[in-house]
Amino acid sequence: MKNQTRISTEVLLYSLIFVLAAALRFTLLGKVPLVESEASWAYQAWQIWRGELIRPGSLVSYLSITKGLFFIFGSSNYAARVLPAAAGSLAIWIPYLMRGQFGRIPALVLAFGFAIDPAVVSVSRIAGGPIPALIFLLLAGAAFHQTNLKWSLVFLVLGLFSGPAFWMGAAILGITLILSRVFGFWEGKEYFQTRFAGFTNNQDSNFQAAGEYFLPLLVLFTVGSFFFSQLEGLSAWTGSLPEFLRGWISPSGISPLKLLIALIVSNPFSIIFGALGFLNAWRKNDLVGKIISLWFGISILLVSLYPGRQTLDLIWVVIPLWAGAAKESVRILQKVKSFWVTNVLSGITVVLFTLNWLTFTGMIFQLGNQQSILLQWGLIAASLALGLLAMAIVASEWDWPTAVKGLVVGVIGVLGFYLFSATVQGAYLKAGDPRSLWTNEPGAGQVNLLLDSIAEVGIAETGRADSIQGAVINGDSTLKWILRDHPGIEFIEVYDPDLIPPILITREIDNVQVPEAAYRGQDFVIAVNPGWTGLLPEDWISWIAFRSGPIENEDIIFWVRNDILSAD
Amino acid sequence: MADFIFWYLIITALGWISFPVLYCLLPNLPDRGFSFSKIFGLLLWGYLYWILGRLGITANNLAGLVFTLVLTASLGIYVIVKRKESNIREWIQEYRSLIFTTEILFLLTFSGWAVIRSLNPEIIGTEKPMELAFINAILGSDGFPPHDPWLSGYAISYYYFGYILVAMLAKIAGTLGSVAFNLGVSLIFALSAVGSYGILFNLCALTKNRWKSFLMPALLGPFFTLIISNWEGFLHTLHSRGFLWKTDSTGQLVSSFWKWLDIQDLASAPTENPFGHWWWWRASRVIQDYDFSGYGKEVISEFPFFSFLLADLHPHVLSLPFVFLILIFALELYLQPKKESFLWLGIIPLEISPLFFGILAWLAGSMAFLNTWNFPMYVGLLAGAFVLRNSRSREGWPLGQLLKEFIFLGVTLGVTGGLLYLPWYLGFASQAGGVIPNVLYITRGSQFWVMFGPLLVPIFAWLFFTWTRCKTDRDIKTGLMLSGILILCLFLFMLTLIVMMIWLPIGVDGESLVQLFLGSVGAADLSQVMVEGLIRRVTVPGTLITLFVLASFSLGLVFYRKNKEKDQERTAALPDNFIFLLILVGMTLVLVPEFVFLRDLFGYRINTIFKFYYQAWLLWSIAAAYGTITLFQKLQSPFRYAVFSGLALSMAMGLFYPVISLQSKTNNFSRDGGLSLDGVYFYSSADINAVEWLRLAPPGVIAEAVGGSYSTPHARMATYSGKPTVLGWDFHEIQWRGGSELVTPRKEDLAVLYCTHNWDTASNILDKYQIRYLVVGDLEFTTYEAGKEFCPNGLVEEKFSKNMITVYQNERVSIYTLSVLQ
């Protein structure tokens, strides 16, 4: 009975974490306009929903489920991002399923980490991103581990349908398992034999066996056929494999160093405790810890070696890092009980780190003054020395574990706060920004303003917001997505100056020869790019502290025929 | 080079992932199908890609390719896992020398022919532009059926499966169409080499346990099939040296021998430059037909080496490896014990496993899609192998039962094979218009021997040797009787067709069938034609006699006297019967055009001879190679050295052509600008640049000058960009569509479009064909010169430049488009 209560509490805690994860992912999900890569997927889903026969891309699960969401809720930025947000929320159940091997408390901490990690939260709010591939693949593995063939196959299907990111994950996990077997951390043959035997044992009759495959097949055909509307999805997913392989010969231009910086800046907590965890795992011959450290090593190696890498690929590194960090932090915290000395040391650590942070951010205003900068670094070094001194005193008077715990609790508090801040910024609770860590491409511009202007002109010309006739010359997916409900606006590649529709939208960069006597133009920012070319902006402290830095605008020109404006 | 490596790796991997399936399907063959795994894998992958694309499950893109590749691989994995073919590993261990030889043969032939192609890669002349257009159109099509590059708005109406296979490899390897063309030729050469090698190895290794001793002799398979050529090369050399030419009283060179031989160009006196421009072409024209009025009719007598030398990627070439695949399945069928049976559609009993029947039907059906003419031929061959297998365990030769079994399997394979490729039939219109009695056109014996001599010499030698060995088994009476019946039946069939032609009240365009027939042979009176035909058959009997002897020997040995005590001996000679079957099917293919031919737009037997003789060459070349090996191994007669010398001489005569022609075709193995597999060929660099622009432009219909068929520059934009043009080679479209209804109006409309002064007229035509890219270049100006039909004043470009947008322009070519905004 007692045991049951404990399990219920555990499930309740997981449920609360799930609610927190969902809140962080679903809140204001549609506030920021879709960026180009998101729009291209959302637009495809919209086309499929409209019954247009298109050649679908490899993110079949995204297209299919988003099509379903459009059908129920109508097309919107929010609906376009629901699948990744939902998948990202499910992440917290992976530790739950693996808690047998991982330990109950570390699993709970890990679930919490997944819920609030800025990388996971941020990527979970990106349409067409890699989070569904990651989550479905891990869930498939976890279900397999639980000898649940049905759900393992369901998640495997959904994972395979989630684009090229799946293959990166499969490669990382595959190599990890092979090396774990080679190094003797894991009895692969025995493990699989047990699991397969488990599958057979669960199937007492042919009917039951068929039942195991029914749901996966149903998911396969339903999702693969976009709810029985177009069969091509059943094969389109395989396009992800050549896309992934192409990444090996087509560099993205993103430096591995940039990934490293993004990782450090976004989540120092998991880096510090993850690294400590990996070291301890090898020192204490903890097999699970060793496998996780191998997983981390391979993921960081593959992501760094992969020429087609994207910043979002860091998600593969963050997961094992968190696993290591969760195990280690729990281990340290459980080592000694807290008492007034540890609490005081923690307090000192928090105060010192806070002061150091303030000193660090204060350097922004001293950038021209080298002497002052040097002084500030000196202050930081001195305060760190002070912290170490305090720790040494505690260690000499009591013991090292007490000192370490005091320090760790303090560090957890400080880094936890930093983590929360990074989550709030990275998770788009603030406005989306190209200076964010988690985007490689232009951030969203003034598309809502553009849309309002078009509506205004439409009302002036036709009496309806969505009935204006016009053309977009060389429009991209962002424009196609935002103008999807304007049937009168056509997308064309070449413009004939003899034709003067009520409105025209051209890209400033194309320098299209619009008859300026007939039109009046207004520029809008369609996208914003980081305004620096190196790894970090010149004022790198501002970027680390506040994600601020120079930006460059990409403009479009919205042309309205003179007679419409004059009539207005 | 990178393209070559990609192709090599893909096709090799495909072979290995498909091998487990073949290993399972071909248990009675020594090589378990390894030599055919690449061919089988390619066919299976191609079929899945096409049929799933046709059903809307896959698109014509990389995802579709990978998906179907995964399915193909899954089949292999399934076979290994489910059928527990664990001994496949032991087989690989034991037969590693065979695997090594096959892989080396494939690599050498693929790379070797790729080098040859890279010495003369230009896609110019004959029908190469058409083939490239198909490849590029398939590469550029969204799905299946692919769009016709030369008739916008329509799908390809042709047997285009081979082009899909080439385009698939091009797409997955990221190869340009113009490179894929040459790699395709090289790949087909290599696959045919391993296919013919595999057939011969299996046939030889069946007879003895020492299979390793046949690893090298089996190379005679590709040698006879792909290298040995007809004797024209040898004759050409003699001719060029003035052999048997003398000067007459008027100072003219004369020769009764060359005149009697009557082979195109060789009948006239040698020229100063006998090995000049395209001399090697003549080897494909050694048969000469004459109509009633004595007017010569060119007949195509192509053979594989010529095909690869010319390097037209035509269906008869593309289908070559798959013919060998069918042959190996026919051999497996022939070797299978009678174990399983089923009722086809619950009606027709067939003593064959349903799975194997399904595979045979799928293979036979593919023949129609690859090269339609092959379909009935190889269905017949499979049915023949089936009958021979069933006869092995039966006493006597119940003719009715044999015929029933032949027809049952033939019909069921035909119908099932057709159904498996039904989506293709739905969009296919053939130019074939029935069967025409062949009264006048007789292949002369001398020309027939020039064509098939290198194969007939070893075949006859081997048949004679076998005949002398099987003294108690052979049945000359049956052989003679059946041969006579066969020829008589064909003759009666021809007469029946003539009678039907006279009696049936059917006509075409107001002309009766008889009038049409007489028109096609250049005569006015049917009785005169009949008499002339009879005279020709009596005075030119060489081919018929040759075939009669061949048939009598083979049939006398196939339908041997059954004797229970001799059963053991017949079992030992198991492959011989299969070779007799190949000889007989080849003989039938050669015999049929002596009496009837298929009606097409040419009106005589140019294509029937071409397609039938070509397949006969394949079947006889296997027989000739097998015969040669057998003779060298078993012949102990005191005359053996004479026989060997004869064989060597015959082969040497057949090697003149490949050696000399290769030198000529490759400009003595050198090329200005170095080796290249890119066959891109343009008459002007302006066209190249325009095509490059078009290739990357969004989809749309092109309008460009329409020229005659076989004109390389015409339809250049569609051919190289893969985008459909309003009309390409007009006569080819007429052939593919079975009439000119679609073609003629387009030709006229395009002339009007380019030449009219009136923008409204032009605009209507642009609308009518949904033209997006209108090309005006040098070719358009020369094609639409002033004074030509529909073009009194020549091309008028002004209306385009005034009313359309110039989307591309270089010094010689402009491309115009209309804005979609109206």
HADDOCK unambig.tbl for C-alpha pairs under 7 A between the chains (distance, minus, plus):
assign (segid A and resid 55 and name CA) (segid B and resid 59 and name CA) 6.98 0.50 0.50
assign (segid A and resid 231 and name CA) (segid B and resid 56 and name CA) 5.97 0.50 0.50
assign (segid A and resid 231 and name CA) (segid B and resid 57 and name CA) 4.66 0.50 0.50
assign (segid A and resid 232 and name CA) (segid B and resid 56 and name CA) 5.88 0.50 0.50
assign (segid A and resid 232 and name CA) (segid B and resid 57 and name CA) 4.16 0.50 0.50
assign (segid A and resid 232 and name CA) (segid B and resid 58 and name CA) 5.03 0.50 0.50
assign (segid A and resid 232 and name CA) (segid B and resid 59 and name CA) 6.67 0.50 0.50
assign (segid A and resid 234 and name CA) (segid B and resid 57 and name CA) 6.27 0.50 0.50
assign (segid A and resid 235 and name CA) (segid B and resid 57 and name CA) 6.30 0.50 0.50
assign (segid A and resid 235 and name CA) (segid B and resid 58 and name CA) 5.30 0.50 0.50
assign (segid A and resid 235 and name CA) (segid B and resid 63 and name CA) 6.46 0.50 0.50
assign (segid A and resid 235 and name CA) (segid B and resid 64 and name CA) 5.78 0.50 0.50
assign (segid A and resid 235 and name CA) (segid B and resid 67 and name CA) 5.47 0.50 0.50
assign (segid A and resid 236 and name CA) (segid B and resid 58 and name CA) 6.73 0.50 0.50
assign (segid A and resid 236 and name CA) (segid B and resid 63 and name CA) 5.15 0.50 0.50
assign (segid A and resid 236 and name CA) (segid B and resid 64 and name CA) 6.36 0.50 0.50
assign (segid A and resid 237 and name CA) (segid B and resid 63 and name CA) 6.64 0.50 0.50
assign (segid A and resid 238 and name CA) (segid B and resid 63 and name CA) 4.76 0.50 0.50
assign (segid A and resid 238 and name CA) (segid B and resid 66 and name CA) 5.71 0.50 0.50
assign (segid A and resid 238 and name CA) (segid B and resid 67 and name CA) 5.21 0.50 0.50
assign (segid A and resid 239 and name CA) (segid B and resid 62 and name CA) 5.80 0.50 0.50
assign (segid A and resid 239 and name CA) (segid B and resid 63 and name CA) 3.48 0.50 0.50
assign (segid A and resid 239 and name CA) (segid B and resid 66 and name CA) 6.74 0.50 0.50
assign (segid A and resid 494 and name CA) (segid B and resid 819 and name CA) 6.59 0.50 0.50
assign (segid A and resid 495 and name CA) (segid B and resid 819 and name CA) 6.27 0.50 0.50
assign (segid A and resid 496 and name CA) (segid B and resid 805 and name CA) 6.39 0.50 0.50
assign (segid A and resid 496 and name CA) (segid B and resid 819 and name CA) 5.70 0.50 0.50
